[in-house]
Amino acid sequence: MTSALVTVLGTVCALVGVWGLWMRRPGTPGADAIRVVTNRYLGGKRFLTLVEVDGERLLLGVAGEQVSLVARLGHAEPASEQPGA
């Protein structure tokens, strides 16, 4: 039951995020300033989330309603320089 609730809440949060991005106008300054790269579920309402903020990658720990900076990973490589791109 608990994992089902976490899945539903995660899906709702993702949909709200997509809706928020969809509502932004393409030419708006800062529209691409924050991008979620990936999420990893760790169990028990805990996640690791990799985000890009103005080209810098940050690893965030999310536990319940708390968000903590785990590590600054430096600047993201342009898509043309990433392996497999």
C-alpha positions in Angstrom: 0.0 0.0 0.0 2.8 2.5 0.9 4.7 2.0 -2.4 1.5 2.4 -4.3 0.9 5.7 -2.6 4.4 6.9 -3.3 4.0 5.9 -6.9 0.7 7.8 -7.2 2.2 10.9 -5.5 5.3 10.8 -7.7 3.1 10.6 -10.8 1.0 13.5 -9.6 4.1 15.6 -8.9 5.5 14.7 -12.4 2.3 15.7 -14.1 2.1 19.0 -12.2 5.7 19.7 -13.3 5.0 18.9 -16.9 1.9 21.0 -16.8 3.9 23.9 -15.4 6.6 23.6 -18.1 3.9 23.3 -20.8 2.2 26.6 -19.5 5.5 28.6 -19.9 5.9 30.5 -23.1 8.9 29.4 -25.2 10.5 32.8 -25.2 10.3 33.4 -21.5 13.6 34.3 -19.9 14.7 31.5 -17.5 12.3 29.0 -19.0 15.0 26.4 -19.2 16.9 27.5 -16.1 15.9 24.3 -14.1 15.7 20.8 -15.6 15.2 17.5 -13.9 17.8 15.1 -15.4 16.8 11.9 -13.5 15.3 10.5 -10.3 16.1 7.4 -8.3 13.7 6.0 -5.8 15.5 4.7 -2.7 12.5 3.5 -0.8 10.5 4.9 2.1 9.7 8.3 0.5 13.4 8.9 -0.3 14.8 9.9 -3.7 18.0 11.1 -5.3 17.3 13.7 -8.0 19.8 15.0 -10.5 18.9 18.6 -11.7 20.5 21.1 -13.9 20.3 24.8 -12.8 21.7 27.3 -15.3 24.0 24.6 -16.7 25.3 23.3 -13.3 24.4 19.8 -12.2 23.2 19.3 -8.6 22.5 16.0 -6.8 19.6 16.5 -4.4 18.3 14.2 -1.7 14.6 14.2 -1.2 13.1 12.6 2.0 9.4 13.3 2.7 9.1 17.1 2.5 12.8 17.8 3.0 15.2 18.5 0.1 19.0 18.6 0.8 21.9 19.3 -1.5 24.1 16.1 -1.6 26.7 17.3 -4.1 27.5 19.9 -6.7 28.6 18.0 -9.8 29.9 20.9 -11.9 28.8 22.1 -15.3 26.8 19.8 -17.6 28.4 18.9 -20.9 26.6 20.1 -24.0 24.5 17.4 -25.6 26.8 17.1 -28.6 29.8 16.2 -26.3 27.9 13.6 -24.2 28.5 9.9 -25.1 25.8 8.4 -27.2 24.4 11.7 -28.3 
